[in-house]
Amino acid sequence: MLYTLGNLSMIALMRTSGFSLAISLSSVAQLIAINAIAVLVFDERLGWHQAVGVVLGIASVTLMVIG
């Protein structure tokens, strides 16, 4: 289900912002969604390496959208 929603949102993004930005946004959105499910549903804990990775992913896409 999440994979399908991600692909549908990626198609809409490709039309508006281009292929490279759409791929990046889609992959970071899936990263956030998967981690949210793992933490909320399965009581997983993010280590500091994983938390830094999520933050860097968000920061990189934010910089791409701004720039």
C-alpha positions in Angstrom: 0.0 0.0 0.0 2.7 2.5 1.0 4.7 1.5 -2.1 1.7 2.3 -4.4 1.1 5.6 -2.7 4.8 6.5 -3.1 4.7 5.7 -6.7 1.5 7.7 -7.4 3.0 10.7 -5.6 6.2 10.3 -7.6 4.3 10.4 -10.8 2.6 13.7 -9.8 6.0 15.1 -8.7 7.6 14.1 -12.0 5.1 16.2 -13.8 5.6 19.3 -11.7 9.3 19.3 -10.7 11.2 16.9 -12.8 12.5 13.4 -12.6 15.6 13.8 -10.3 13.8 15.8 -7.6 10.8 13.3 -7.7 13.1 10.3 -7.2 14.8 12.0 -4.2 11.6 13.2 -2.6 10.0 9.7 -3.1 13.0 7.9 -1.5 13.2 10.2 1.5 9.4 10.0 2.0 9.6 6.2 1.9 12.5 6.4 4.4 10.5 8.5 6.8 7.4 6.3 6.4 9.2 3.1 7.0 11.0 4.4 10.0 7.7 5.8 11.4 6.0 2.4 11.0 8.9 0.6 12.6 9.0 3.0 15.6 5.2 3.3 16.1 4.0 -0.2 15.2 6.9 -2.5 16.0 8.4 -0.5 18.9 11.8 -0.3 17.2 14.4 2.2 18.5 16.4 4.3 16.1 20.1 4.3 16.9 22.0 7.5 16.5 23.4 6.4 13.2 20.0 5.8 11.9 18.6 9.1 13.3 21.4 11.0 11.7 20.7 9.3 8.4 17.1 10.3 8.5 17.9 13.9 9.4 20.5 14.1 6.6 18.0 12.7 4.1 15.5 15.3 5.1 18.1 18.1 5.0 19.4 17.0 1.5 15.9 17.0 0.0 15.1 20.3 1.7 18.2 21.9 0.2 17.3 20.5 -3.3 13.8 22.0 -3.1 15.1 25.4 -1.9 17.9 25.6 -4.4 
